[in-house]
Amino acid sequence: MVTSQERDTRARFAERYAAETADVRAVEEVVIGGDWGANGYTTRAEADRLGALLGLDAGSSLLDLGAGRGWPGLYLAAATGCRVTLTDVPIEGLRQAVARARAEGVSARAVAVAASARWLPFRARAFDAVVHTDVLC
């Protein structure tokens, strides 16, 4: 069930994600230390710390809530070898994340699911770890 708030969020982010990202990627390189489609302010060092604290490795499955364009889930998949499921409400950001996963060679370990964190379509204990960086609830 989609709420009016989720519809508004989708509409607002559709425009945001439709914007060209070339300039944004240059800013991301300076601010977070890489250009992985960041939507927020989590740095690469912080993402590395998350991966270490969560013990992510090739046998791990990660759920990234509010993934947007795929940061930091795609980065963690590339850095640790884990599998990642990216979830968010706006489809536009997830489309960019899927394209990025292909470009980075992690598409075999990454899947995008359009879903609200309020009603996730996964069974209990389906993931080894969950991240939700720079997400406002």
N, C-alpha and C positions, 0 to 999 in steps of 0.2 A: 504494500500500500504506500503510495507516494503522497507525502503531505504537501500542503501549499508552500511551506518553508523550503522543502527540497526542490519543488518546481522553481521557486525564486532563485535558489542557489544555482541550479542548473543553468538558468537563463543568464544570470550574472557572470558565471564562469565560462559560458559558451563564448562570450565576447572576449573575455580575458585570454582564453587559450587559443582563440583564432588569430591573435596578434602574432606578428613575426617575432621569432625568438633569437635572431642573430645577435642583436645588441645585448639581449639578456644573457646569452651564453658568455659573452666577454666579461660582463659584470660578475657572473657566477664564478668564473675562474679566479677573479681577484678576491671576492668575498668569502667563498666557501672552499676554494682550493681545487675546483674542478667544475666541469660543465655537464652535469648529469640531469638537467631538467628540473633543477630545484625550484620549489614554489615558496620556500621560506628561508630561514636563516640558520639551519643546522649546518655546521661546517663539516668538511670531510674528516677532520680529526675527531669530531664528535660522532660521526657515523662510524668511523673505525672503532671508537670506544664502545659504541652500541653493539657492534658485531662481536667484539671481544667479550663484553659482559654477558651477552646472550649465548656465547659459545657456538656461534654459527660456523658450520662447515658443510662439506658436500653432502652430508647425510641429513641436514636440517631443512625444515620447511618454515618459511617466514610469512607472516601476514602483515602487509603494510596498509594500514587504514588511512584514508585521506591521501592517497598516493599521488594524486595529480598527474604530473608528467613522469613520475616514477622515482623521484628522489625521496628517501635514500634507498628504497628497495632494490632498484636495478643495480645501483652501485654495490650494495651488500652482496647481491647475487654474483656479480663479477669478482668482487674482492674475496669472497669466502667460498664460492662454489655452491651456496645454498639454493634451494628452490624458493621462489617468491610468488605470492599472490598479491597483486595490487588491487585495492578496492578504492572506489570513490564514487561520488554522485555524478559529477560532470563527465559525460562521455568524451568530450573533446580532449581533455587532459589524458585520459586513458588511451585514446587513439595515438596520441603523441608518444606515450610510454611504450606502446606496442611497437611502434616504428623504431623507437630508440633501442628497445630490446633486440630487435633484428640487427640494427646497425652495430651494436656492441657485442653481438654473438652470444647473447644469453637468452634468446627467445625459447630455446628448448627447456629452460628452467624458469620461465616467467609466464604468468597468465594474468590477464586483467579481467576483473569482474565489476560491472556497474552495480553497486549496492551501497546502501546507507549502513553505517556502522550500527544503526539502531536495529536493523533486521538483516543480519548476515545469513547467507544461504549455505552455511557450513555446519557440519556436525560438531559437537563438543570435542575438544582436544584434537582437532584436525591439524593444528600447527604446533610447532615446537616453541615459537616465539612470535611476539606481536610488537610492531613499532607503530607509532603515530606521531610523527614529528611535525611541528608547526601547524597543528590542526586545532582550530577553534571549535569547540562544541557548544 
